């Protein structure tokens, strides 16, 4: 039989248990107290799934072409790049900017990107491909990814595209560089410049990262865009069947290309089937193809259809040039090579002069001389600096050969 002390313990335990059960019941039901409604205007509702935008920007991972792109929620996409409701985005062409750069070019390419983004790409969010013969470092990737509104992709150039091919005599190439240095030819002694010219002439369009695109816009460090581009420039190229667009043209230094035209004539005689009807030969030759006058599109700016370089005609042409060794034994530039290819292998009506962009690459300016165009495009350049109509420019000849109307007031800017 239990003692009185034991009975007292049991009573106290039972009371304590009942108190705990009652407290748990109250907590699960929650308070019935309602805060009084404010008499001021209600605060704007904040959707539960919309994170703070600043926090989103800070937490975004760097874009890396080595990993497949992972679609983000619409509110997390930089610049609403995947917003199909935006007509600029919905109608985008398969196009990209492409830049050959080194890690040391970070500051100068950031300036170029800002010009292109502010004047054009902020409204369209096209991708940007960066290529380098060395791996890009994280500082470069982070900096450029932060200012590009589209996807950024970083590619390493294959060794075989940035080196001496087997058929090149290295000693002969070195002696050629030495001779050009003595003649004070620009970049005459540079090996890397020659690798660059060969790569831009024959390989950039074959890079793995370029395979998905139909058009490209080449952008180099330290360029400037002076005018608003208020239309989709890639869509313009496609809708009007333009294959090559340019802003500045001038004669090439003859000392850099002594045998380029001789080699080109050999190719034309061997493969006449590749020459387009109604081509642009009269612009690059003043004597029906006997000699080359040096006129070329300045390739530090070019917007082009990649099929121009991927086509059989140009591929055969580049291969023919490459076997001759002139990229190393002389100093054949990608500008005359591209210009000759574009002038010979497509009809001339597929070439387009962009006179409304406003462009600068040291030392030449392209600035619309027509005041109405400058105001409409909010240009910030001086027409007196424009190179287009000067005596040394090849653009007046292009206009004459193609029967194009010159802009109002061009005659005031020929000197």
DODONU-291950 format. One line per 2 residues: number of its first residue (from 1); their letters; for each residue x, y, z of C-alpha. Coordinates in pm, 1 decimal. Last residue first. Layout:
BEGIN
NUM = a = X/Y/Z ~ ...
***
This chain:
BEGIN
415 = xx = 4055.5/6773.2/-9681.0 ~ 3741.3/6608.1/-9816.6
413 = xx = 3502.1/6722.0/-9545.5 ~ 3295.0/6997.5/-9706.6
411 = xx = 3210.0/6777.4/-10007.6 ~ 3018.8/6537.4/-9779.2
409 = xx = 2757.0/6802.6/-9705.4 ~ 2450.9/6579.3/-9748.1
407 = xx = 2540.7/6213.3/-9758.3 ~ 2660.8/6046.3/-10079.5
405 = xx = 2419.9/5849.7/-10295.0 ~ 2552.3/5509.3/-10395.8
403 = xx = 2631.6/5408.5/-10754.7 ~ 2832.9/5105.2/-10646.4
401 = xx = 3161.0/5203.2/-10813.2 ~ 3117.5/5567.5/-10711.7
399 = xx = 3036.1/5486.4/-10349.8 ~ 3327.7/5242.5/-10328.4
397 = xx = 3559.7/5501.3/-10482.5 ~ 3456.6/5753.0/-10217.1
395 = xx = 3526.6/5485.9/-9948.8 ~ 3890.2/5421.5/-10043.7
393 = xx = 4016.2/5693.9/-9807.8 ~ 4342.7/5877.6/-9872.8
391 = xx = 4167.6/6175.7/-10031.8 ~ 3936.0/6224.4/-9735.9
389 = xx = 3566.1/6141.3/-9763.6 ~ 3540.2/5878.3/-9487.8
387 = xx = 3805.2/6009.5/-9247.3 ~ 3572.3/6204.9/-9020.1
385 = xx = 3746.1/6442.5/-8777.8 ~ 3570.3/6753.1/-8915.9
383 = xx = 3243.2/6566.3/-8860.7 ~ 3299.4/6594.2/-8483.2
381 = xx = 3170.4/6310.6/-8269.0 ~ 2908.7/6275.4/-7995.3
379 = xx = 2625.0/6126.1/-8200.1 ~ 2269.5/6143.7/-8068.0
377 = xx = 2145.3/5925.7/-8357.7 ~ 1883.0/6177.9/-8474.6
375 = xx = 2120.1/6468.9/-8418.2 ~ 2411.4/6310.4/-8605.8
373 = xx = 2184.4/6199.5/-8889.3 ~ 2043.0/6549.4/-8936.9
371 = xx = 2392.1/6698.8/-8933.4 ~ 2515.7/6481.9/-9222.9
369 = xx = 2889.6/6428.9/-9177.4 ~ 2832.2/6100.3/-8995.0
367 = xx = 3153.6/6026.7/-8801.4 ~ 3401.4/5749.5/-8889.5
365 = xx = 3727.6/5835.8/-8722.7 ~ 4081.4/5708.1/-8785.3
363 = xx = 4396.4/5690.0/-8567.0 ~ 4325.3/5490.6/-8357.1
361 = xx = 3995.5/5309.8/-8379.4 ~ 3686.3/5523.2/-8387.9
359 = xx = 3330.4/5461.6/-8502.7 ~ 3016.5/5669.1/-8560.4
357 = xx = 2729.3/5435.2/-8635.7 ~ 2540.4/5596.4/-8925.1
355 = xx = 2774.1/5537.2/-9218.2 ~ 2765.5/5158.7/-9212.9
353 = xx = 2886.5/5057.5/-9559.7 ~ 2734.4/4731.8/-9682.1
351 = xx = 2862.2/4451.7/-9905.5 ~ 2603.3/4201.1/-10036.2
349 = xx = 2544.6/4419.3/-10343.6 ~ 2900.3/4334.0/-10453.0
347 = xx = 2814.6/3974.6/-10534.5 ~ 3009.9/3729.3/-10314.8
345 = xx = 3345.8/3553.5/-10366.1 ~ 3573.1/3825.1/-10505.0
343 = xx = 3521.0/4135.2/-10291.3 ~ 3460.5/3949.6/-9964.5
341 = xx = 3776.2/3741.8/-10018.9 ~ 3983.7/4044.7/-10117.0
339 = xx = 3859.9/4234.7/-9813.3 ~ 3918.0/3945.5/-9575.4
337 = xx = 4276.4/3901.2/-9697.3 ~ 4337.2/4277.8/-9703.1
335 = xx = 4219.4/4308.4/-9339.8 ~ 4369.7/3979.4/-9215.9
333 = xx = 4715.7/4118.5/-9273.4 ~ 4989.5/3957.3/-9480.2
331 = xx = 5321.9/4025.5/-9315.1 ~ 5584.5/3872.7/-9544.4
329 = xx = 5755.7/3537.7/-9487.4 ~ 5515.5/3464.5/-9200.3
327 = xx = 5160.9/3532.2/-9330.1 ~ 5304.8/3488.9/-9679.4
325 = xx = 5367.5/3118.3/-9632.6 ~ 5243.0/3000.7/-9973.5
323 = xx = 5054.9/2714.9/-9805.2 ~ 4850.7/2967.0/-9606.7
321 = xx = 4744.8/3158.1/-9917.5 ~ 4606.9/2845.3/-10085.9
319 = xx = 4433.4/2734.1/-9766.2 ~ 4278.3/3078.7/-9731.9
317 = xx = 4145.4/3067.9/-10088.0 ~ 4006.8/2716.0/-10052.9
315 = xx = 3821.9/2816.1/-9736.4 ~ 3702.5/3134.4/-9909.2
313 = xx = 3547.6/2950.0/-10203.4 ~ 3411.0/2653.8/-10005.3
311 = xx = 3202.6/2869.4/-9774.3 ~ 3285.6/2901.3/-9405.3
309 = xx = 3429.8/3250.7/-9447.2 ~ 3121.2/3403.8/-9612.3
307 = xx = 2899.7/3164.0/-9418.7 ~ 2993.7/3360.0/-9106.5
305 = xx = 2779.8/3652.6/-9213.5 ~ 2961.4/3972.1/-9131.9
303 = xx = 2992.3/4274.0/-8909.4 ~ 3341.0/4418.4/-8930.1
301 = xx = 3535.9/4668.3/-8726.2 ~ 3902.9/4594.7/-8660.6
299 = xx = 3876.3/4476.8/-9022.1 ~ 3950.7/4805.2/-9194.5
297 = xx = 3796.8/4730.4/-9533.0 ~ 4064.9/4715.5/-9798.9
295 = xx = 4199.8/4914.2/-10092.4 ~ 4555.4/4807.5/-10179.0
293 = xx = 4540.7/4897.0/-10549.6 ~ 4596.5/4533.5/-10647.6
291 = xx = 4736.2/4467.6/-10993.5 ~ 4627.8/4288.6/-11313.4
289 = xx = 4271.2/4249.6/-11189.8 ~ 4082.1/4470.1/-11433.1
287 = xx = 4327.8/4759.5/-11415.1 ~ 4218.8/4968.0/-11116.4
285 = xx = 4191.7/4671.9/-10878.9 ~ 4028.8/4654.3/-10535.7
283 = xx = 3708.4/4841.3/-10621.1 ~ 3678.4/4697.3/-10971.5
281 = xx = 3690.7/4342.4/-10818.3 ~ 3366.4/4387.7/-10621.7
279 = xx = 3176.7/4097.1/-10776.4 ~ 2904.8/4109.4/-11041.9
277 = xx = 2921.9/3732.0/-11082.2 ~ 3105.9/3564.2/-10799.0
275 = xx = 3451.3/3414.1/-10850.9 ~ 3472.1/3056.3/-10723.9
273 = xx = 3450.8/2892.2/-11067.2 ~ 3773.2/3065.0/-11173.0
271 = xx = 3976.3/2823.6/-10956.7 ~ 4327.5/2799.5/-11104.3
269 = xx = 4329.9/3145.1/-11263.6 ~ 4174.1/3302.5/-10955.5
267 = xx = 4424.1/3126.1/-10727.6 ~ 4723.9/3240.0/-10929.8
265 = xx = 4580.8/3592.7/-10925.3 ~ 4557.0/3575.7/-10545.2
263 = xx = 4922.3/3467.7/-10516.5 ~ 5033.5/3762.7/-10729.6
261 = xx = 4803.2/3980.1/-10521.1 ~ 4965.7/3875.2/-10193.6
259 = xx = 5322.8/3891.8/-10327.8 ~ 5456.1/4218.0/-10180.9
257 = xx = 5200.6/4231.2/-9893.6 ~ 5354.9/4415.0/-9597.3
255 = xx = 5558.1/4666.6/-9799.4 ~ 5242.3/4767.9/-9990.3
253 = xx = 5093.0/4921.0/-9677.1 ~ 4719.4/4868.6/-9729.5
251 = xx = 4496.1/5133.2/-9887.9 ~ 4196.4/5268.1/-9691.3
249 = xx = 3846.4/5171.4/-9580.1 ~ 3641.9/5258.7/-9270.8
247 = xx = 3290.2/5155.2/-9157.5 ~ 3226.4/4794.1/-9263.5
245 = xx = 2950.6/4537.1/-9321.5 ~ 2987.4/4200.4/-9495.8
243 = xx = 2722.0/3948.1/-9595.1 ~ 2414.9/4163.6/-9648.2
241 = xx = 2094.8/3974.8/-9730.6 ~ 1871.1/4270.6/-9642.1
239 = xx = 1677.6/4088.9/-9368.4 ~ 1995.1/3918.6/-9242.7
237 = xx = 2213.6/4228.7/-9217.1 ~ 1931.8/4438.6/-9070.9
235 = xx = 1862.5/4163.7/-8817.1 ~ 2225.6/4184.6/-8711.0
233 = xx = 2206.8/4563.4/-8673.5 ~ 1897.0/4548.5/-8458.2
231 = xx = 1786.3/4910.2/-8468.8 ~ 1850.5/5214.0/-8251.2
229 = xx = 2227.4/5223.7/-8293.1 ~ 2301.9/5539.8/-8096.7
227 = xx = 2611.2/5720.2/-8220.2 ~ 2976.6/5760.6/-8115.6
225 = xx = 3101.1/5401.1/-8087.6 ~ 3456.3/5389.5/-7955.1
223 = xx = 3741.0/5138.5/-7984.6 ~ 4011.3/5074.6/-7725.5
221 = xx = 4017.4/4693.3/-7739.0 ~ 3872.3/4521.3/-8047.4
219 = xx = 3516.9/4433.6/-8148.7 ~ 3420.9/4198.6/-8432.3
217 = xx = 3047.2/4172.5/-8494.5 ~ 2928.1/3823.2/-8579.3
215 = xx = 2660.1/3650.7/-8783.9 ~ 2523.2/3295.3/-8822.2
213 = xx = 2616.0/3160.7/-8477.6 ~ 2614.1/2811.4/-8322.7
211 = xx = 2965.6/2721.6/-8440.4 ~ 3140.6/3023.4/-8291.1
209 = xx = 3225.9/2865.9/-7954.7 ~ 3396.3/2568.4/-8121.7
207 = xx = 3632.2/2793.4/-8313.9 ~ 3606.8/2764.9/-8692.0
205 = xx = 3516.7/3132.6/-8745.0 ~ 3836.0/3239.4/-8567.5
203 = xx = 4049.7/3019.7/-8795.7 ~ 4156.9/3153.0/-9132.7
201 = xx = 4212.2/3523.4/-9158.8 ~ 4175.7/3612.0/-8790.6
199 = xx = 4418.7/3332.7/-8696.4 ~ 4669.4/3423.1/-8967.7
197 = xx = 4663.4/3789.1/-8869.2 ~ 4703.5/3702.2/-8499.9
195 = xx = 4991.9/3464.3/-8564.1 ~ 5160.2/3741.0/-8763.9
193 = xx = 5108.1/3991.7/-8483.8 ~ 5254.6/3742.2/-8237.1
191 = xx = 5575.0/3712.4/-8439.9 ~ 5637.4/4088.1/-8443.8
189 = xx = 5933.7/4233.5/-8634.1 ~ 5740.8/4414.6/-8906.5
187 = xx = 5468.4/4534.2/-8672.2 ~ 5478.5/4860.6/-8873.9
185 = xx = 5748.5/4843.4/-9141.1 ~ 6060.6/5033.8/-9032.3
183 = xx = 6264.1/4907.8/-9330.6 ~ 6522.6/4761.9/-9090.2
181 = xx = 6239.6/4599.4/-8895.7 ~ 6108.0/4452.6/-9219.0
179 = xx = 6442.7/4289.7/-9295.1 ~ 6457.9/4130.7/-8950.2
177 = xx = 6106.2/3996.0/-8985.3 ~ 6198.9/3835.8/-9318.1
175 = xx = 6513.7/3684.1/-9166.1 ~ 6301.5/3528.2/-8889.8
173 = xx = 6057.8/3382.0/-9143.1 ~ 6342.8/3228.5/-9344.1
171 = xx = 6480.0/3076.5/-9024.1 ~ 6139.7/2933.6/-8931.2
169 = xx = 6087.0/2765.7/-9269.3 ~ 5709.5/2714.8/-9269.2
167 = xx = 5572.2/2382.0/-9395.2 ~ 5495.3/2239.5/-9051.0
165 = xx = 5257.0/2519.7/-8950.7 ~ 5394.2/2783.2/-8713.2
163 = xx = 5169.8/2847.4/-8416.0 ~ 4833.5/2996.1/-8317.1
161 = xx = 4571.7/2781.7/-8490.8 ~ 4753.5/2455.8/-8418.6
159 = xx = 4761.4/2544.5/-8049.1 ~ 4384.1/2565.5/-8026.6
157 = xx = 4256.4/2909.3/-7919.3 ~ 4109.3/2902.4/-7569.3
155 = xx = 3752.1/3023.7/-7538.2 ~ 3554.4/3240.6/-7300.0
153 = xx = 3178.8/3287.7/-7336.1 ~ 2972.9/3576.2/-7203.9
151 = xx = 2593.6/3563.0/-7226.6 ~ 2413.8/3889.6/-7297.9
149 = xx = 2418.6/4217.7/-7104.8 ~ 2797.7/4242.4/-7094.5
147 = xx = 2925.0/4468.6/-6813.8 ~ 2970.0/4223.2/-6524.1
145 = xx = 3086.7/3940.9/-6748.4 ~ 3376.5/4161.2/-6861.8
143 = xx = 3514.6/4213.4/-6511.5 ~ 3458.2/3861.2/-6380.3
141 = xx = 3617.8/3690.1/-6677.4 ~ 3922.4/3918.7/-6675.5
139 = xx = 3979.8/3881.0/-6301.0 ~ 3921.4/3504.9/-6324.7
137 = xx = 4208.1/3458.4/-6570.1 ~ 4161.1/3389.2/-6940.2
135 = xx = 4360.9/3089.5/-7058.6 ~ 4623.3/3173.5/-7323.1
133 = xx = 4581.1/3201.0/-7702.6 ~ 4273.0/3407.7/-7628.4
131 = xx = 3913.2/3426.3/-7750.9 ~ 3619.3/3618.5/-7604.0
129 = xx = 3268.1/3546.3/-7732.5 ~ 2990.6/3793.6/-7651.1
127 = xx = 2621.1/3714.3/-7663.0 ~ 2351.4/3957.4/-7778.5
125 = xx = 2148.8/4142.1/-7516.7 ~ 1925.9/4346.1/-7752.5
123 = xx = 1849.9/4681.0/-7589.8 ~ 2166.1/4712.3/-7379.7
121 = xx = 2348.3/4593.5/-7692.9 ~ 2342.9/4916.5/-7888.0
119 = xx = 2493.4/5248.2/-7776.5 ~ 2546.4/5168.4/-7409.1
117 = xx = 2653.8/4807.5/-7469.4 ~ 2888.1/4885.8/-7758.5
115 = xx = 3055.3/5177.8/-7583.8 ~ 3076.8/4990.2/-7252.2
113 = xx = 3229.9/4690.0/-7426.2 ~ 3501.2/4903.3/-7585.3
111 = xx = 3596.2/5058.5/-7250.9 ~ 3603.4/4714.1/-7089.9
109 = xx = 3831.8/4602.5/-7371.8 ~ 4090.5/4864.0/-7273.4
107 = xx = 4086.7/4777.5/-6903.9 ~ 4108.0/4400.4/-6956.5
105 = xx = 4368.7/4399.3/-7233.4 ~ 4633.1/4242.5/-7004.5
103 = xx = 4427.3/3923.9/-6993.1 ~ 4462.3/3894.5/-7368.2
101 = xx = 4205.8/3968.1/-7634.7 ~ 4043.5/3847.2/-7956.7
99 = xx = 3686.4/3969.3/-7943.6 ~ 3368.3/3830.7/-8095.5
97 = xx = 3022.4/3983.2/-8069.7 ~ 2749.3/3731.2/-8131.7
95 = xx = 2470.4/3637.5/-8367.9 ~ 2188.9/3387.5/-8406.7
93 = xx = 1934.6/3661.9/-8479.7 ~ 1709.0/3803.8/-8211.0
91 = xx = 1337.6/3838.9/-8280.2 ~ 1211.6/3747.1/-7932.2
89 = xx = 1477.4/3957.4/-7763.3 ~ 1402.8/4286.0/-7938.0
87 = xx = 1030.0/4206.4/-7920.4 ~ 1046.7/4178.6/-7538.2
85 = xx = 781.5/3922.8/-7440.4 ~ 1036.6/3645.1/-7496.8
83 = xx = 1233.2/3760.1/-7191.9 ~ 1555.5/3560.2/-7214.8
81 = xx = 1795.4/3851.6/-7180.5 ~ 1590.0/4014.6/-6907.9
79 = xx = 1889.3/4245.0/-6852.6 ~ 2057.0/3980.3/-6638.7
77 = xx = 1822.4/3685.0/-6591.6 ~ 1710.8/3649.5/-6229.2
75 = xx = 1351.3/3763.4/-6270.8 ~ 1295.6/3510.1/-6549.3
73 = xx = 1416.5/3212.0/-6343.8 ~ 1752.7/3096.4/-6470.5
71 = xx = 1831.0/2856.2/-6753.1 ~ 2156.4/2664.5/-6689.3
69 = xx = 2422.5/2723.4/-6954.9 ~ 2651.4/2427.3/-7013.1
67 = xx = 2995.1/2456.5/-6851.8 ~ 3317.7/2543.4/-7032.2
65 = xx = 3156.9/2858.7/-7168.3 ~ 3176.4/3018.5/-6826.0
63 = xx = 2938.2/3279.6/-6694.8 ~ 3035.2/3401.3/-6351.2
61 = xx = 2789.8/3304.4/-6078.2 ~ 2522.0/3555.5/-5978.1
59 = xx = 2526.1/3628.9/-5603.1 ~ 2594.8/4002.0/-5621.2
57 = xx = 2334.9/4058.2/-5892.4 ~ 2070.3/3867.5/-5694.8
55 = xx = 2148.1/4061.0/-5377.7 ~ 2101.0/4385.0/-5565.2
53 = xx = 1771.7/4258.8/-5704.9 ~ 1628.2/4164.6/-5362.9
51 = xx = 1463.7/3827.6/-5409.8 ~ 1120.6/3788.3/-5571.7
49 = xx = 967.2/3459.0/-5458.1 ~ 756.5/3594.4/-5170.2
47 = xx = 611.2/3877.9/-5373.9 ~ 649.6/4210.7/-5193.2
45 = xx = 318.5/4389.0/-5144.8 ~ 337.7/4765.5/-5152.4
43 = xx = 272.5/4915.6/-4805.9 ~ -84.3/5024.8/-4726.7
41 = xx = -161.0/5399.7/-4730.1 ~ -197.9/5540.2/-4375.4
39 = xx = -477.4/5452.9/-4127.1 ~ -290.3/5142.6/-4016.5
37 = xx = -507.9/4842.3/-3931.6 ~ -499.2/4740.4/-3560.5
35 = xx = -293.3/4430.7/-3482.8 ~ -501.7/4117.8/-3439.1
33 = xx = -483.8/3909.4/-3117.7 ~ -606.1/3552.7/-3152.8
31 = xx = -262.9/3420.6/-3058.1 ~ -155.3/3081.0/-3178.5
29 = xx = -353.0/2757.2/-3169.5 ~ -41.4/2543.8/-3132.7
27 = xx = 92.0/2759.0/-2849.2 ~ -233.2/2741.7/-2649.9
25 = xx = -250.4/2360.9/-2675.0 ~ 111.3/2324.1/-2567.4
23 = xx = 43.6/2536.7/-2259.6 ~ -258.7/2321.6/-2163.7
21 = xx = -60.4/1995.7/-2196.4 ~ 222.0/2133.3/-1981.3
19 = xx = -21.0/2242.1/-1705.8 ~ -188.6/1899.3/-1706.3
17 = xx = 148.8/1730.6/-1666.5 ~ 235.7/1950.0/-1366.5
15 = xx = -96.7/1864.3/-1194.6 ~ -38.4/1492.4/-1248.7
13 = xx = 314.6/1511.9/-1107.9 ~ 192.9/1695.0/-792.7
11 = xx = -78.1/1433.5/-733.4 ~ 167.9/1146.7/-778.1
9 = xx = 413.5/1298.4/-532.6 ~ 138.0/1343.8/-271.7
7 = xx = 39.4/978.7/-305.0 ~ 399.1/870.8/-244.2
5 = xx = 419.0/1077.2/76.4 ~ 87.0/932.0/201.4
3 = xx = 244.6/580.6/169.2 ~ 135.2/340.5/-100.2
1 = x = 0.0/0.0/0.0
***
